[in-house]
Amino acid sequence: MSLISRLPPPPPVFELLPHLAKVHDGFARAAGELQNLDILNRLNASITELVTATTAFRGSIDAAFERHHTATDAASKLFEDIFLRVQDKVTAEFYPSDSAPDHEQRVALTSCVLYNVEEELNKLGTMLHIQEDVVVHLQVIRPLIEGAIVIAGDLIERHPVLVDMLLCILGIVFAESLFGGVILLALGFGSLVLSKAPWRRSYKVLP
């Protein structure tokens, strides 16, 4: 079973509408407080670039699996094992916290996660004989992930009412991404799955 397949399926559209209405109202309230809308434009641009880059990377890896006649299920199991190992390493270094990570903690956590992800993907690249491709892709992807996490995290700190909106966006945008879990983990939303961290359960963002 793949990592993505373990995530709960999205609710039907009609069930999302009331929630999205609340998100819209909350965003409208927060918009009056936003002093600099440029941060939203930067977040949008960063996420767009990241999706493009990770899609290209996944294409290279999928092509390598095909050349090695690796079944889809076997490939998914490899990715699942990679991220479980990363999760164990990161959890050992960053103990679970009841508070949301601040800017400095997000930077440190992101660096730790990406280092371990890159280490595992480089091993995978060696196994598939695409080491150079992996290095090139990761050189593009790493700064984009770091930028998206910092921008989104800082925005959430300033305007907590946007948390649900950003989580919905990330859950949709990164559904097929290798790095969706990295983003969610660094923003404090649990260990590589769409579960809310302890600090998120301690208050209600939207009415």
matplotlib code that plots the C-alpha trace (Angstrom):
import matplotlib.pyplot as plt

x = [0.0, 1.5, 2.0, -0.5, -3.1, -3.1, -4.4, -8.1, -10.1, -11.4, -15.1, -17.7, -17.8, -21.2, -19.7, -16.8, -19.0, -20.0, -16.4, -15.1, -17.7, -16.3, -12.7, -13.8, -15.3, -12.2, -10.0, -12.1, -11.5, -7.8, -7.5, -8.3, -5.3, -2.8, -0.3, 1.5, -0.3, 3.0, 3.5, 0.5, 1.8, 5.2, 3.6, 1.6, 4.6, 6.7, 4.1, 3.6, 7.3, 7.6, 4.7, 6.4, 9.8, 8.5, 6.3, 9.4, 11.4, 8.7, 8.6, 12.3, 12.0, 9.0, 10.8, 13.8, 11.5, 10.0, 13.5, 14.2, 10.8, 9.8, 6.1, 4.1, 3.4, 7.1, 8.0, 5.3, 6.7, 10.2, 8.9, 6.9, 10.0, 12.0, 9.7, 9.2, 12.9, 13.0, 10.2, 12.0, 15.2, 13.5, 11.4, 14.5, 16.1, 12.9, 10.7, 7.0, 5.9, 2.6, 3.5, 3.8, 7.3, 8.5, 10.5, 13.9, 12.5, 10.8, 14.2, 16.0, 13.3, 13.1, 16.9, 16.9, 14.0, 15.4, 18.9, 17.5, 15.1, 18.0, 20.2, 17.6, 16.7, 20.4, 20.6, 17.6, 19.2, 22.3, 20.1, 18.3, 21.5, 20.2, 22.4, 23.1, 19.4, 18.6, 21.3, 20.1, 16.4, 17.2, 19.3, 16.2, 13.6, 15.4, 15.3, 11.7, 10.6, 12.6, 11.0, 7.5, 7.8, 9.2, 6.6, 3.6, 4.8, 5.4, 2.0, 0.3, 2.1, 0.8, -2.7, -3.8, -7.2, -5.5, -4.3, -7.2, -7.1, -3.4, -3.8, -6.5, -4.4, -1.3, -3.4, -4.7, -1.5, 0.8, -1.4, 0.9, 4.1, 7.1, 7.5, 4.0, 4.7, 7.8, 5.8, 3.1, 5.6, 7.6, 4.4, 3.4, 0.7, 2.0, 4.3, 4.1, 0.3, -2.7, -3.2, -3.3, -0.5, -1.2, -0.9, -3.6, -6.0, -5.7, -7.7, -10.4, -9.4, -12.7, -16.2]
y = [0.0, 3.4, 6.3, 8.3, 5.5, 5.5, 9.1, 9.4, 10.1, 13.6, 14.2, 14.7, 18.2, 18.9, 18.2, 20.6, 23.6, 24.6, 24.3, 26.3, 29.0, 29.3, 29.4, 32.2, 34.2, 33.7, 34.7, 37.8, 38.8, 38.1, 40.0, 43.2, 42.6, 41.7, 44.5, 43.0, 40.9, 40.2, 37.3, 35.5, 36.1, 34.7, 31.6, 31.0, 31.3, 29.1, 26.3, 26.5, 26.1, 23.3, 21.3, 21.6, 20.5, 17.5, 16.3, 16.3, 14.5, 11.8, 11.4, 10.6, 8.1, 6.4, 6.1, 4.5, 2.0, 1.1, 0.5, -1.8, -3.6, -2.7, -3.1, -0.2, -1.8, -2.5, 1.1, 2.4, 0.1, 1.6, 5.1, 4.2, 2.6, 5.7, 8.1, 5.8, 5.8, 9.6, 9.9, 7.8, 9.8, 13.1, 12.0, 10.9, 14.4, 16.5, 15.3, 15.9, 19.2, 20.7, 24.0, 25.0, 25.3, 28.9, 30.3, 29.1, 25.7, 25.4, 26.1, 23.6, 20.9, 21.5, 21.2, 17.9, 16.4, 17.4, 16.1, 12.7, 12.7, 13.6, 10.9, 8.2, 9.4, 9.5, 5.8, 5.1, 7.0, 4.8, 1.7, 2.9, 4.2, 7.8, 9.4, 12.5, 13.1, 12.8, 15.4, 17.8, 17.5, 17.9, 21.0, 22.6, 21.2, 21.9, 25.7, 25.7, 23.5, 25.7, 28.8, 27.4, 26.2, 29.5, 31.6, 29.5, 29.1, 32.8, 33.6, 31.1, 32.7, 36.1, 35.1, 31.8, 32.0, 31.0, 27.6, 25.6, 27.2, 26.5, 22.9, 22.3, 23.8, 21.7, 18.6, 19.0, 20.4, 17.8, 14.7, 13.2, 14.9, 13.1, 16.0, 16.7, 15.1, 17.2, 20.4, 19.2, 17.9, 21.2, 23.2, 21.1, 18.9, 15.5, 12.9, 12.7, 12.3, 14.6, 14.4, 17.6, 18.1, 18.5, 22.3, 22.4, 20.4, 22.9, 25.7, 26.2, 28.4, 28.7, 29.0]
z = [0.0, -1.0, 1.4, -0.6, -0.6, 3.2, 3.3, 3.9, 0.7, 0.3, 1.3, -1.4, -2.9, -1.3, 2.2, 1.5, 0.6, 4.1, 5.2, 2.3, 3.1, 6.6, 5.1, 2.8, 5.7, 7.7, 4.9, 4.3, 8.0, 7.8, 4.5, 6.3, 8.6, 5.8, 5.5, 2.5, -0.1, -1.8, 0.5, -1.0, -4.5, -3.4, -1.9, -5.0, -7.3, -5.0, -4.9, -8.7, -9.3, -6.7, -8.3, -11.7, -10.4, -8.4, -11.3, -13.5, -10.9, -10.4, -14.2, -14.2, -11.4, -12.9, -16.2, -14.5, -12.7, -16.1, -17.6, -14.7, -15.1, -11.5, -10.8, -9.6, -6.3, -5.7, -6.6, -4.1, -1.4, -2.0, -1.6, 1.5, 3.1, 2.3, 4.0, 7.0, 7.5, 7.2, 9.6, 12.2, 11.8, 12.1, 15.0, 16.9, 16.4, 16.9, 19.7, 19.3, 20.7, 21.9, 20.3, 16.7, 15.3, 15.1, 12.2, 13.4, 14.3, 10.8, 9.1, 11.3, 10.8, 7.1, 6.8, 8.7, 6.7, 3.4, 4.2, 5.1, 2.1, -0.2, 1.3, 0.7, -2.8, -3.7, -2.7, -4.9, -7.7, -7.4, -7.4, -10.6, -12.3, -12.4, -9.8, -11.9, -12.7, -9.0, -8.0, -10.7, -9.7, -6.0, -6.6, -8.1, -5.6, -2.3, -2.4, -3.6, -0.7, 1.8, 0.3, 0.4, 4.0, 5.3, 3.4, 4.4, 8.0, 8.4, 6.9, 9.3, 12.3, 11.3, 10.3, 12.0, 10.4, 7.1, 8.5, 7.3, 3.8, 3.4, 4.7, 2.1, -0.6, 0.4, 0.6, -2.9, -4.6, -3.2, -3.5, -6.1, -4.8, -3.3, -1.0, 0.3, 3.6, 4.1, 3.8, 6.2, 8.7, 8.8, 9.2, 12.3, 10.8, 12.0, 10.8, 7.0, 7.1, 7.0, 10.8, 12.8, 15.3, 19.0, 18.9, 16.2, 18.3, 21.2, 19.6, 16.9, 14.0, 12.3, 13.9]

ax = plt.figure().add_subplot(projection="3d")
ax.plot(x, y, z, "-o")
ax.set_aspect("equal")
plt.show()
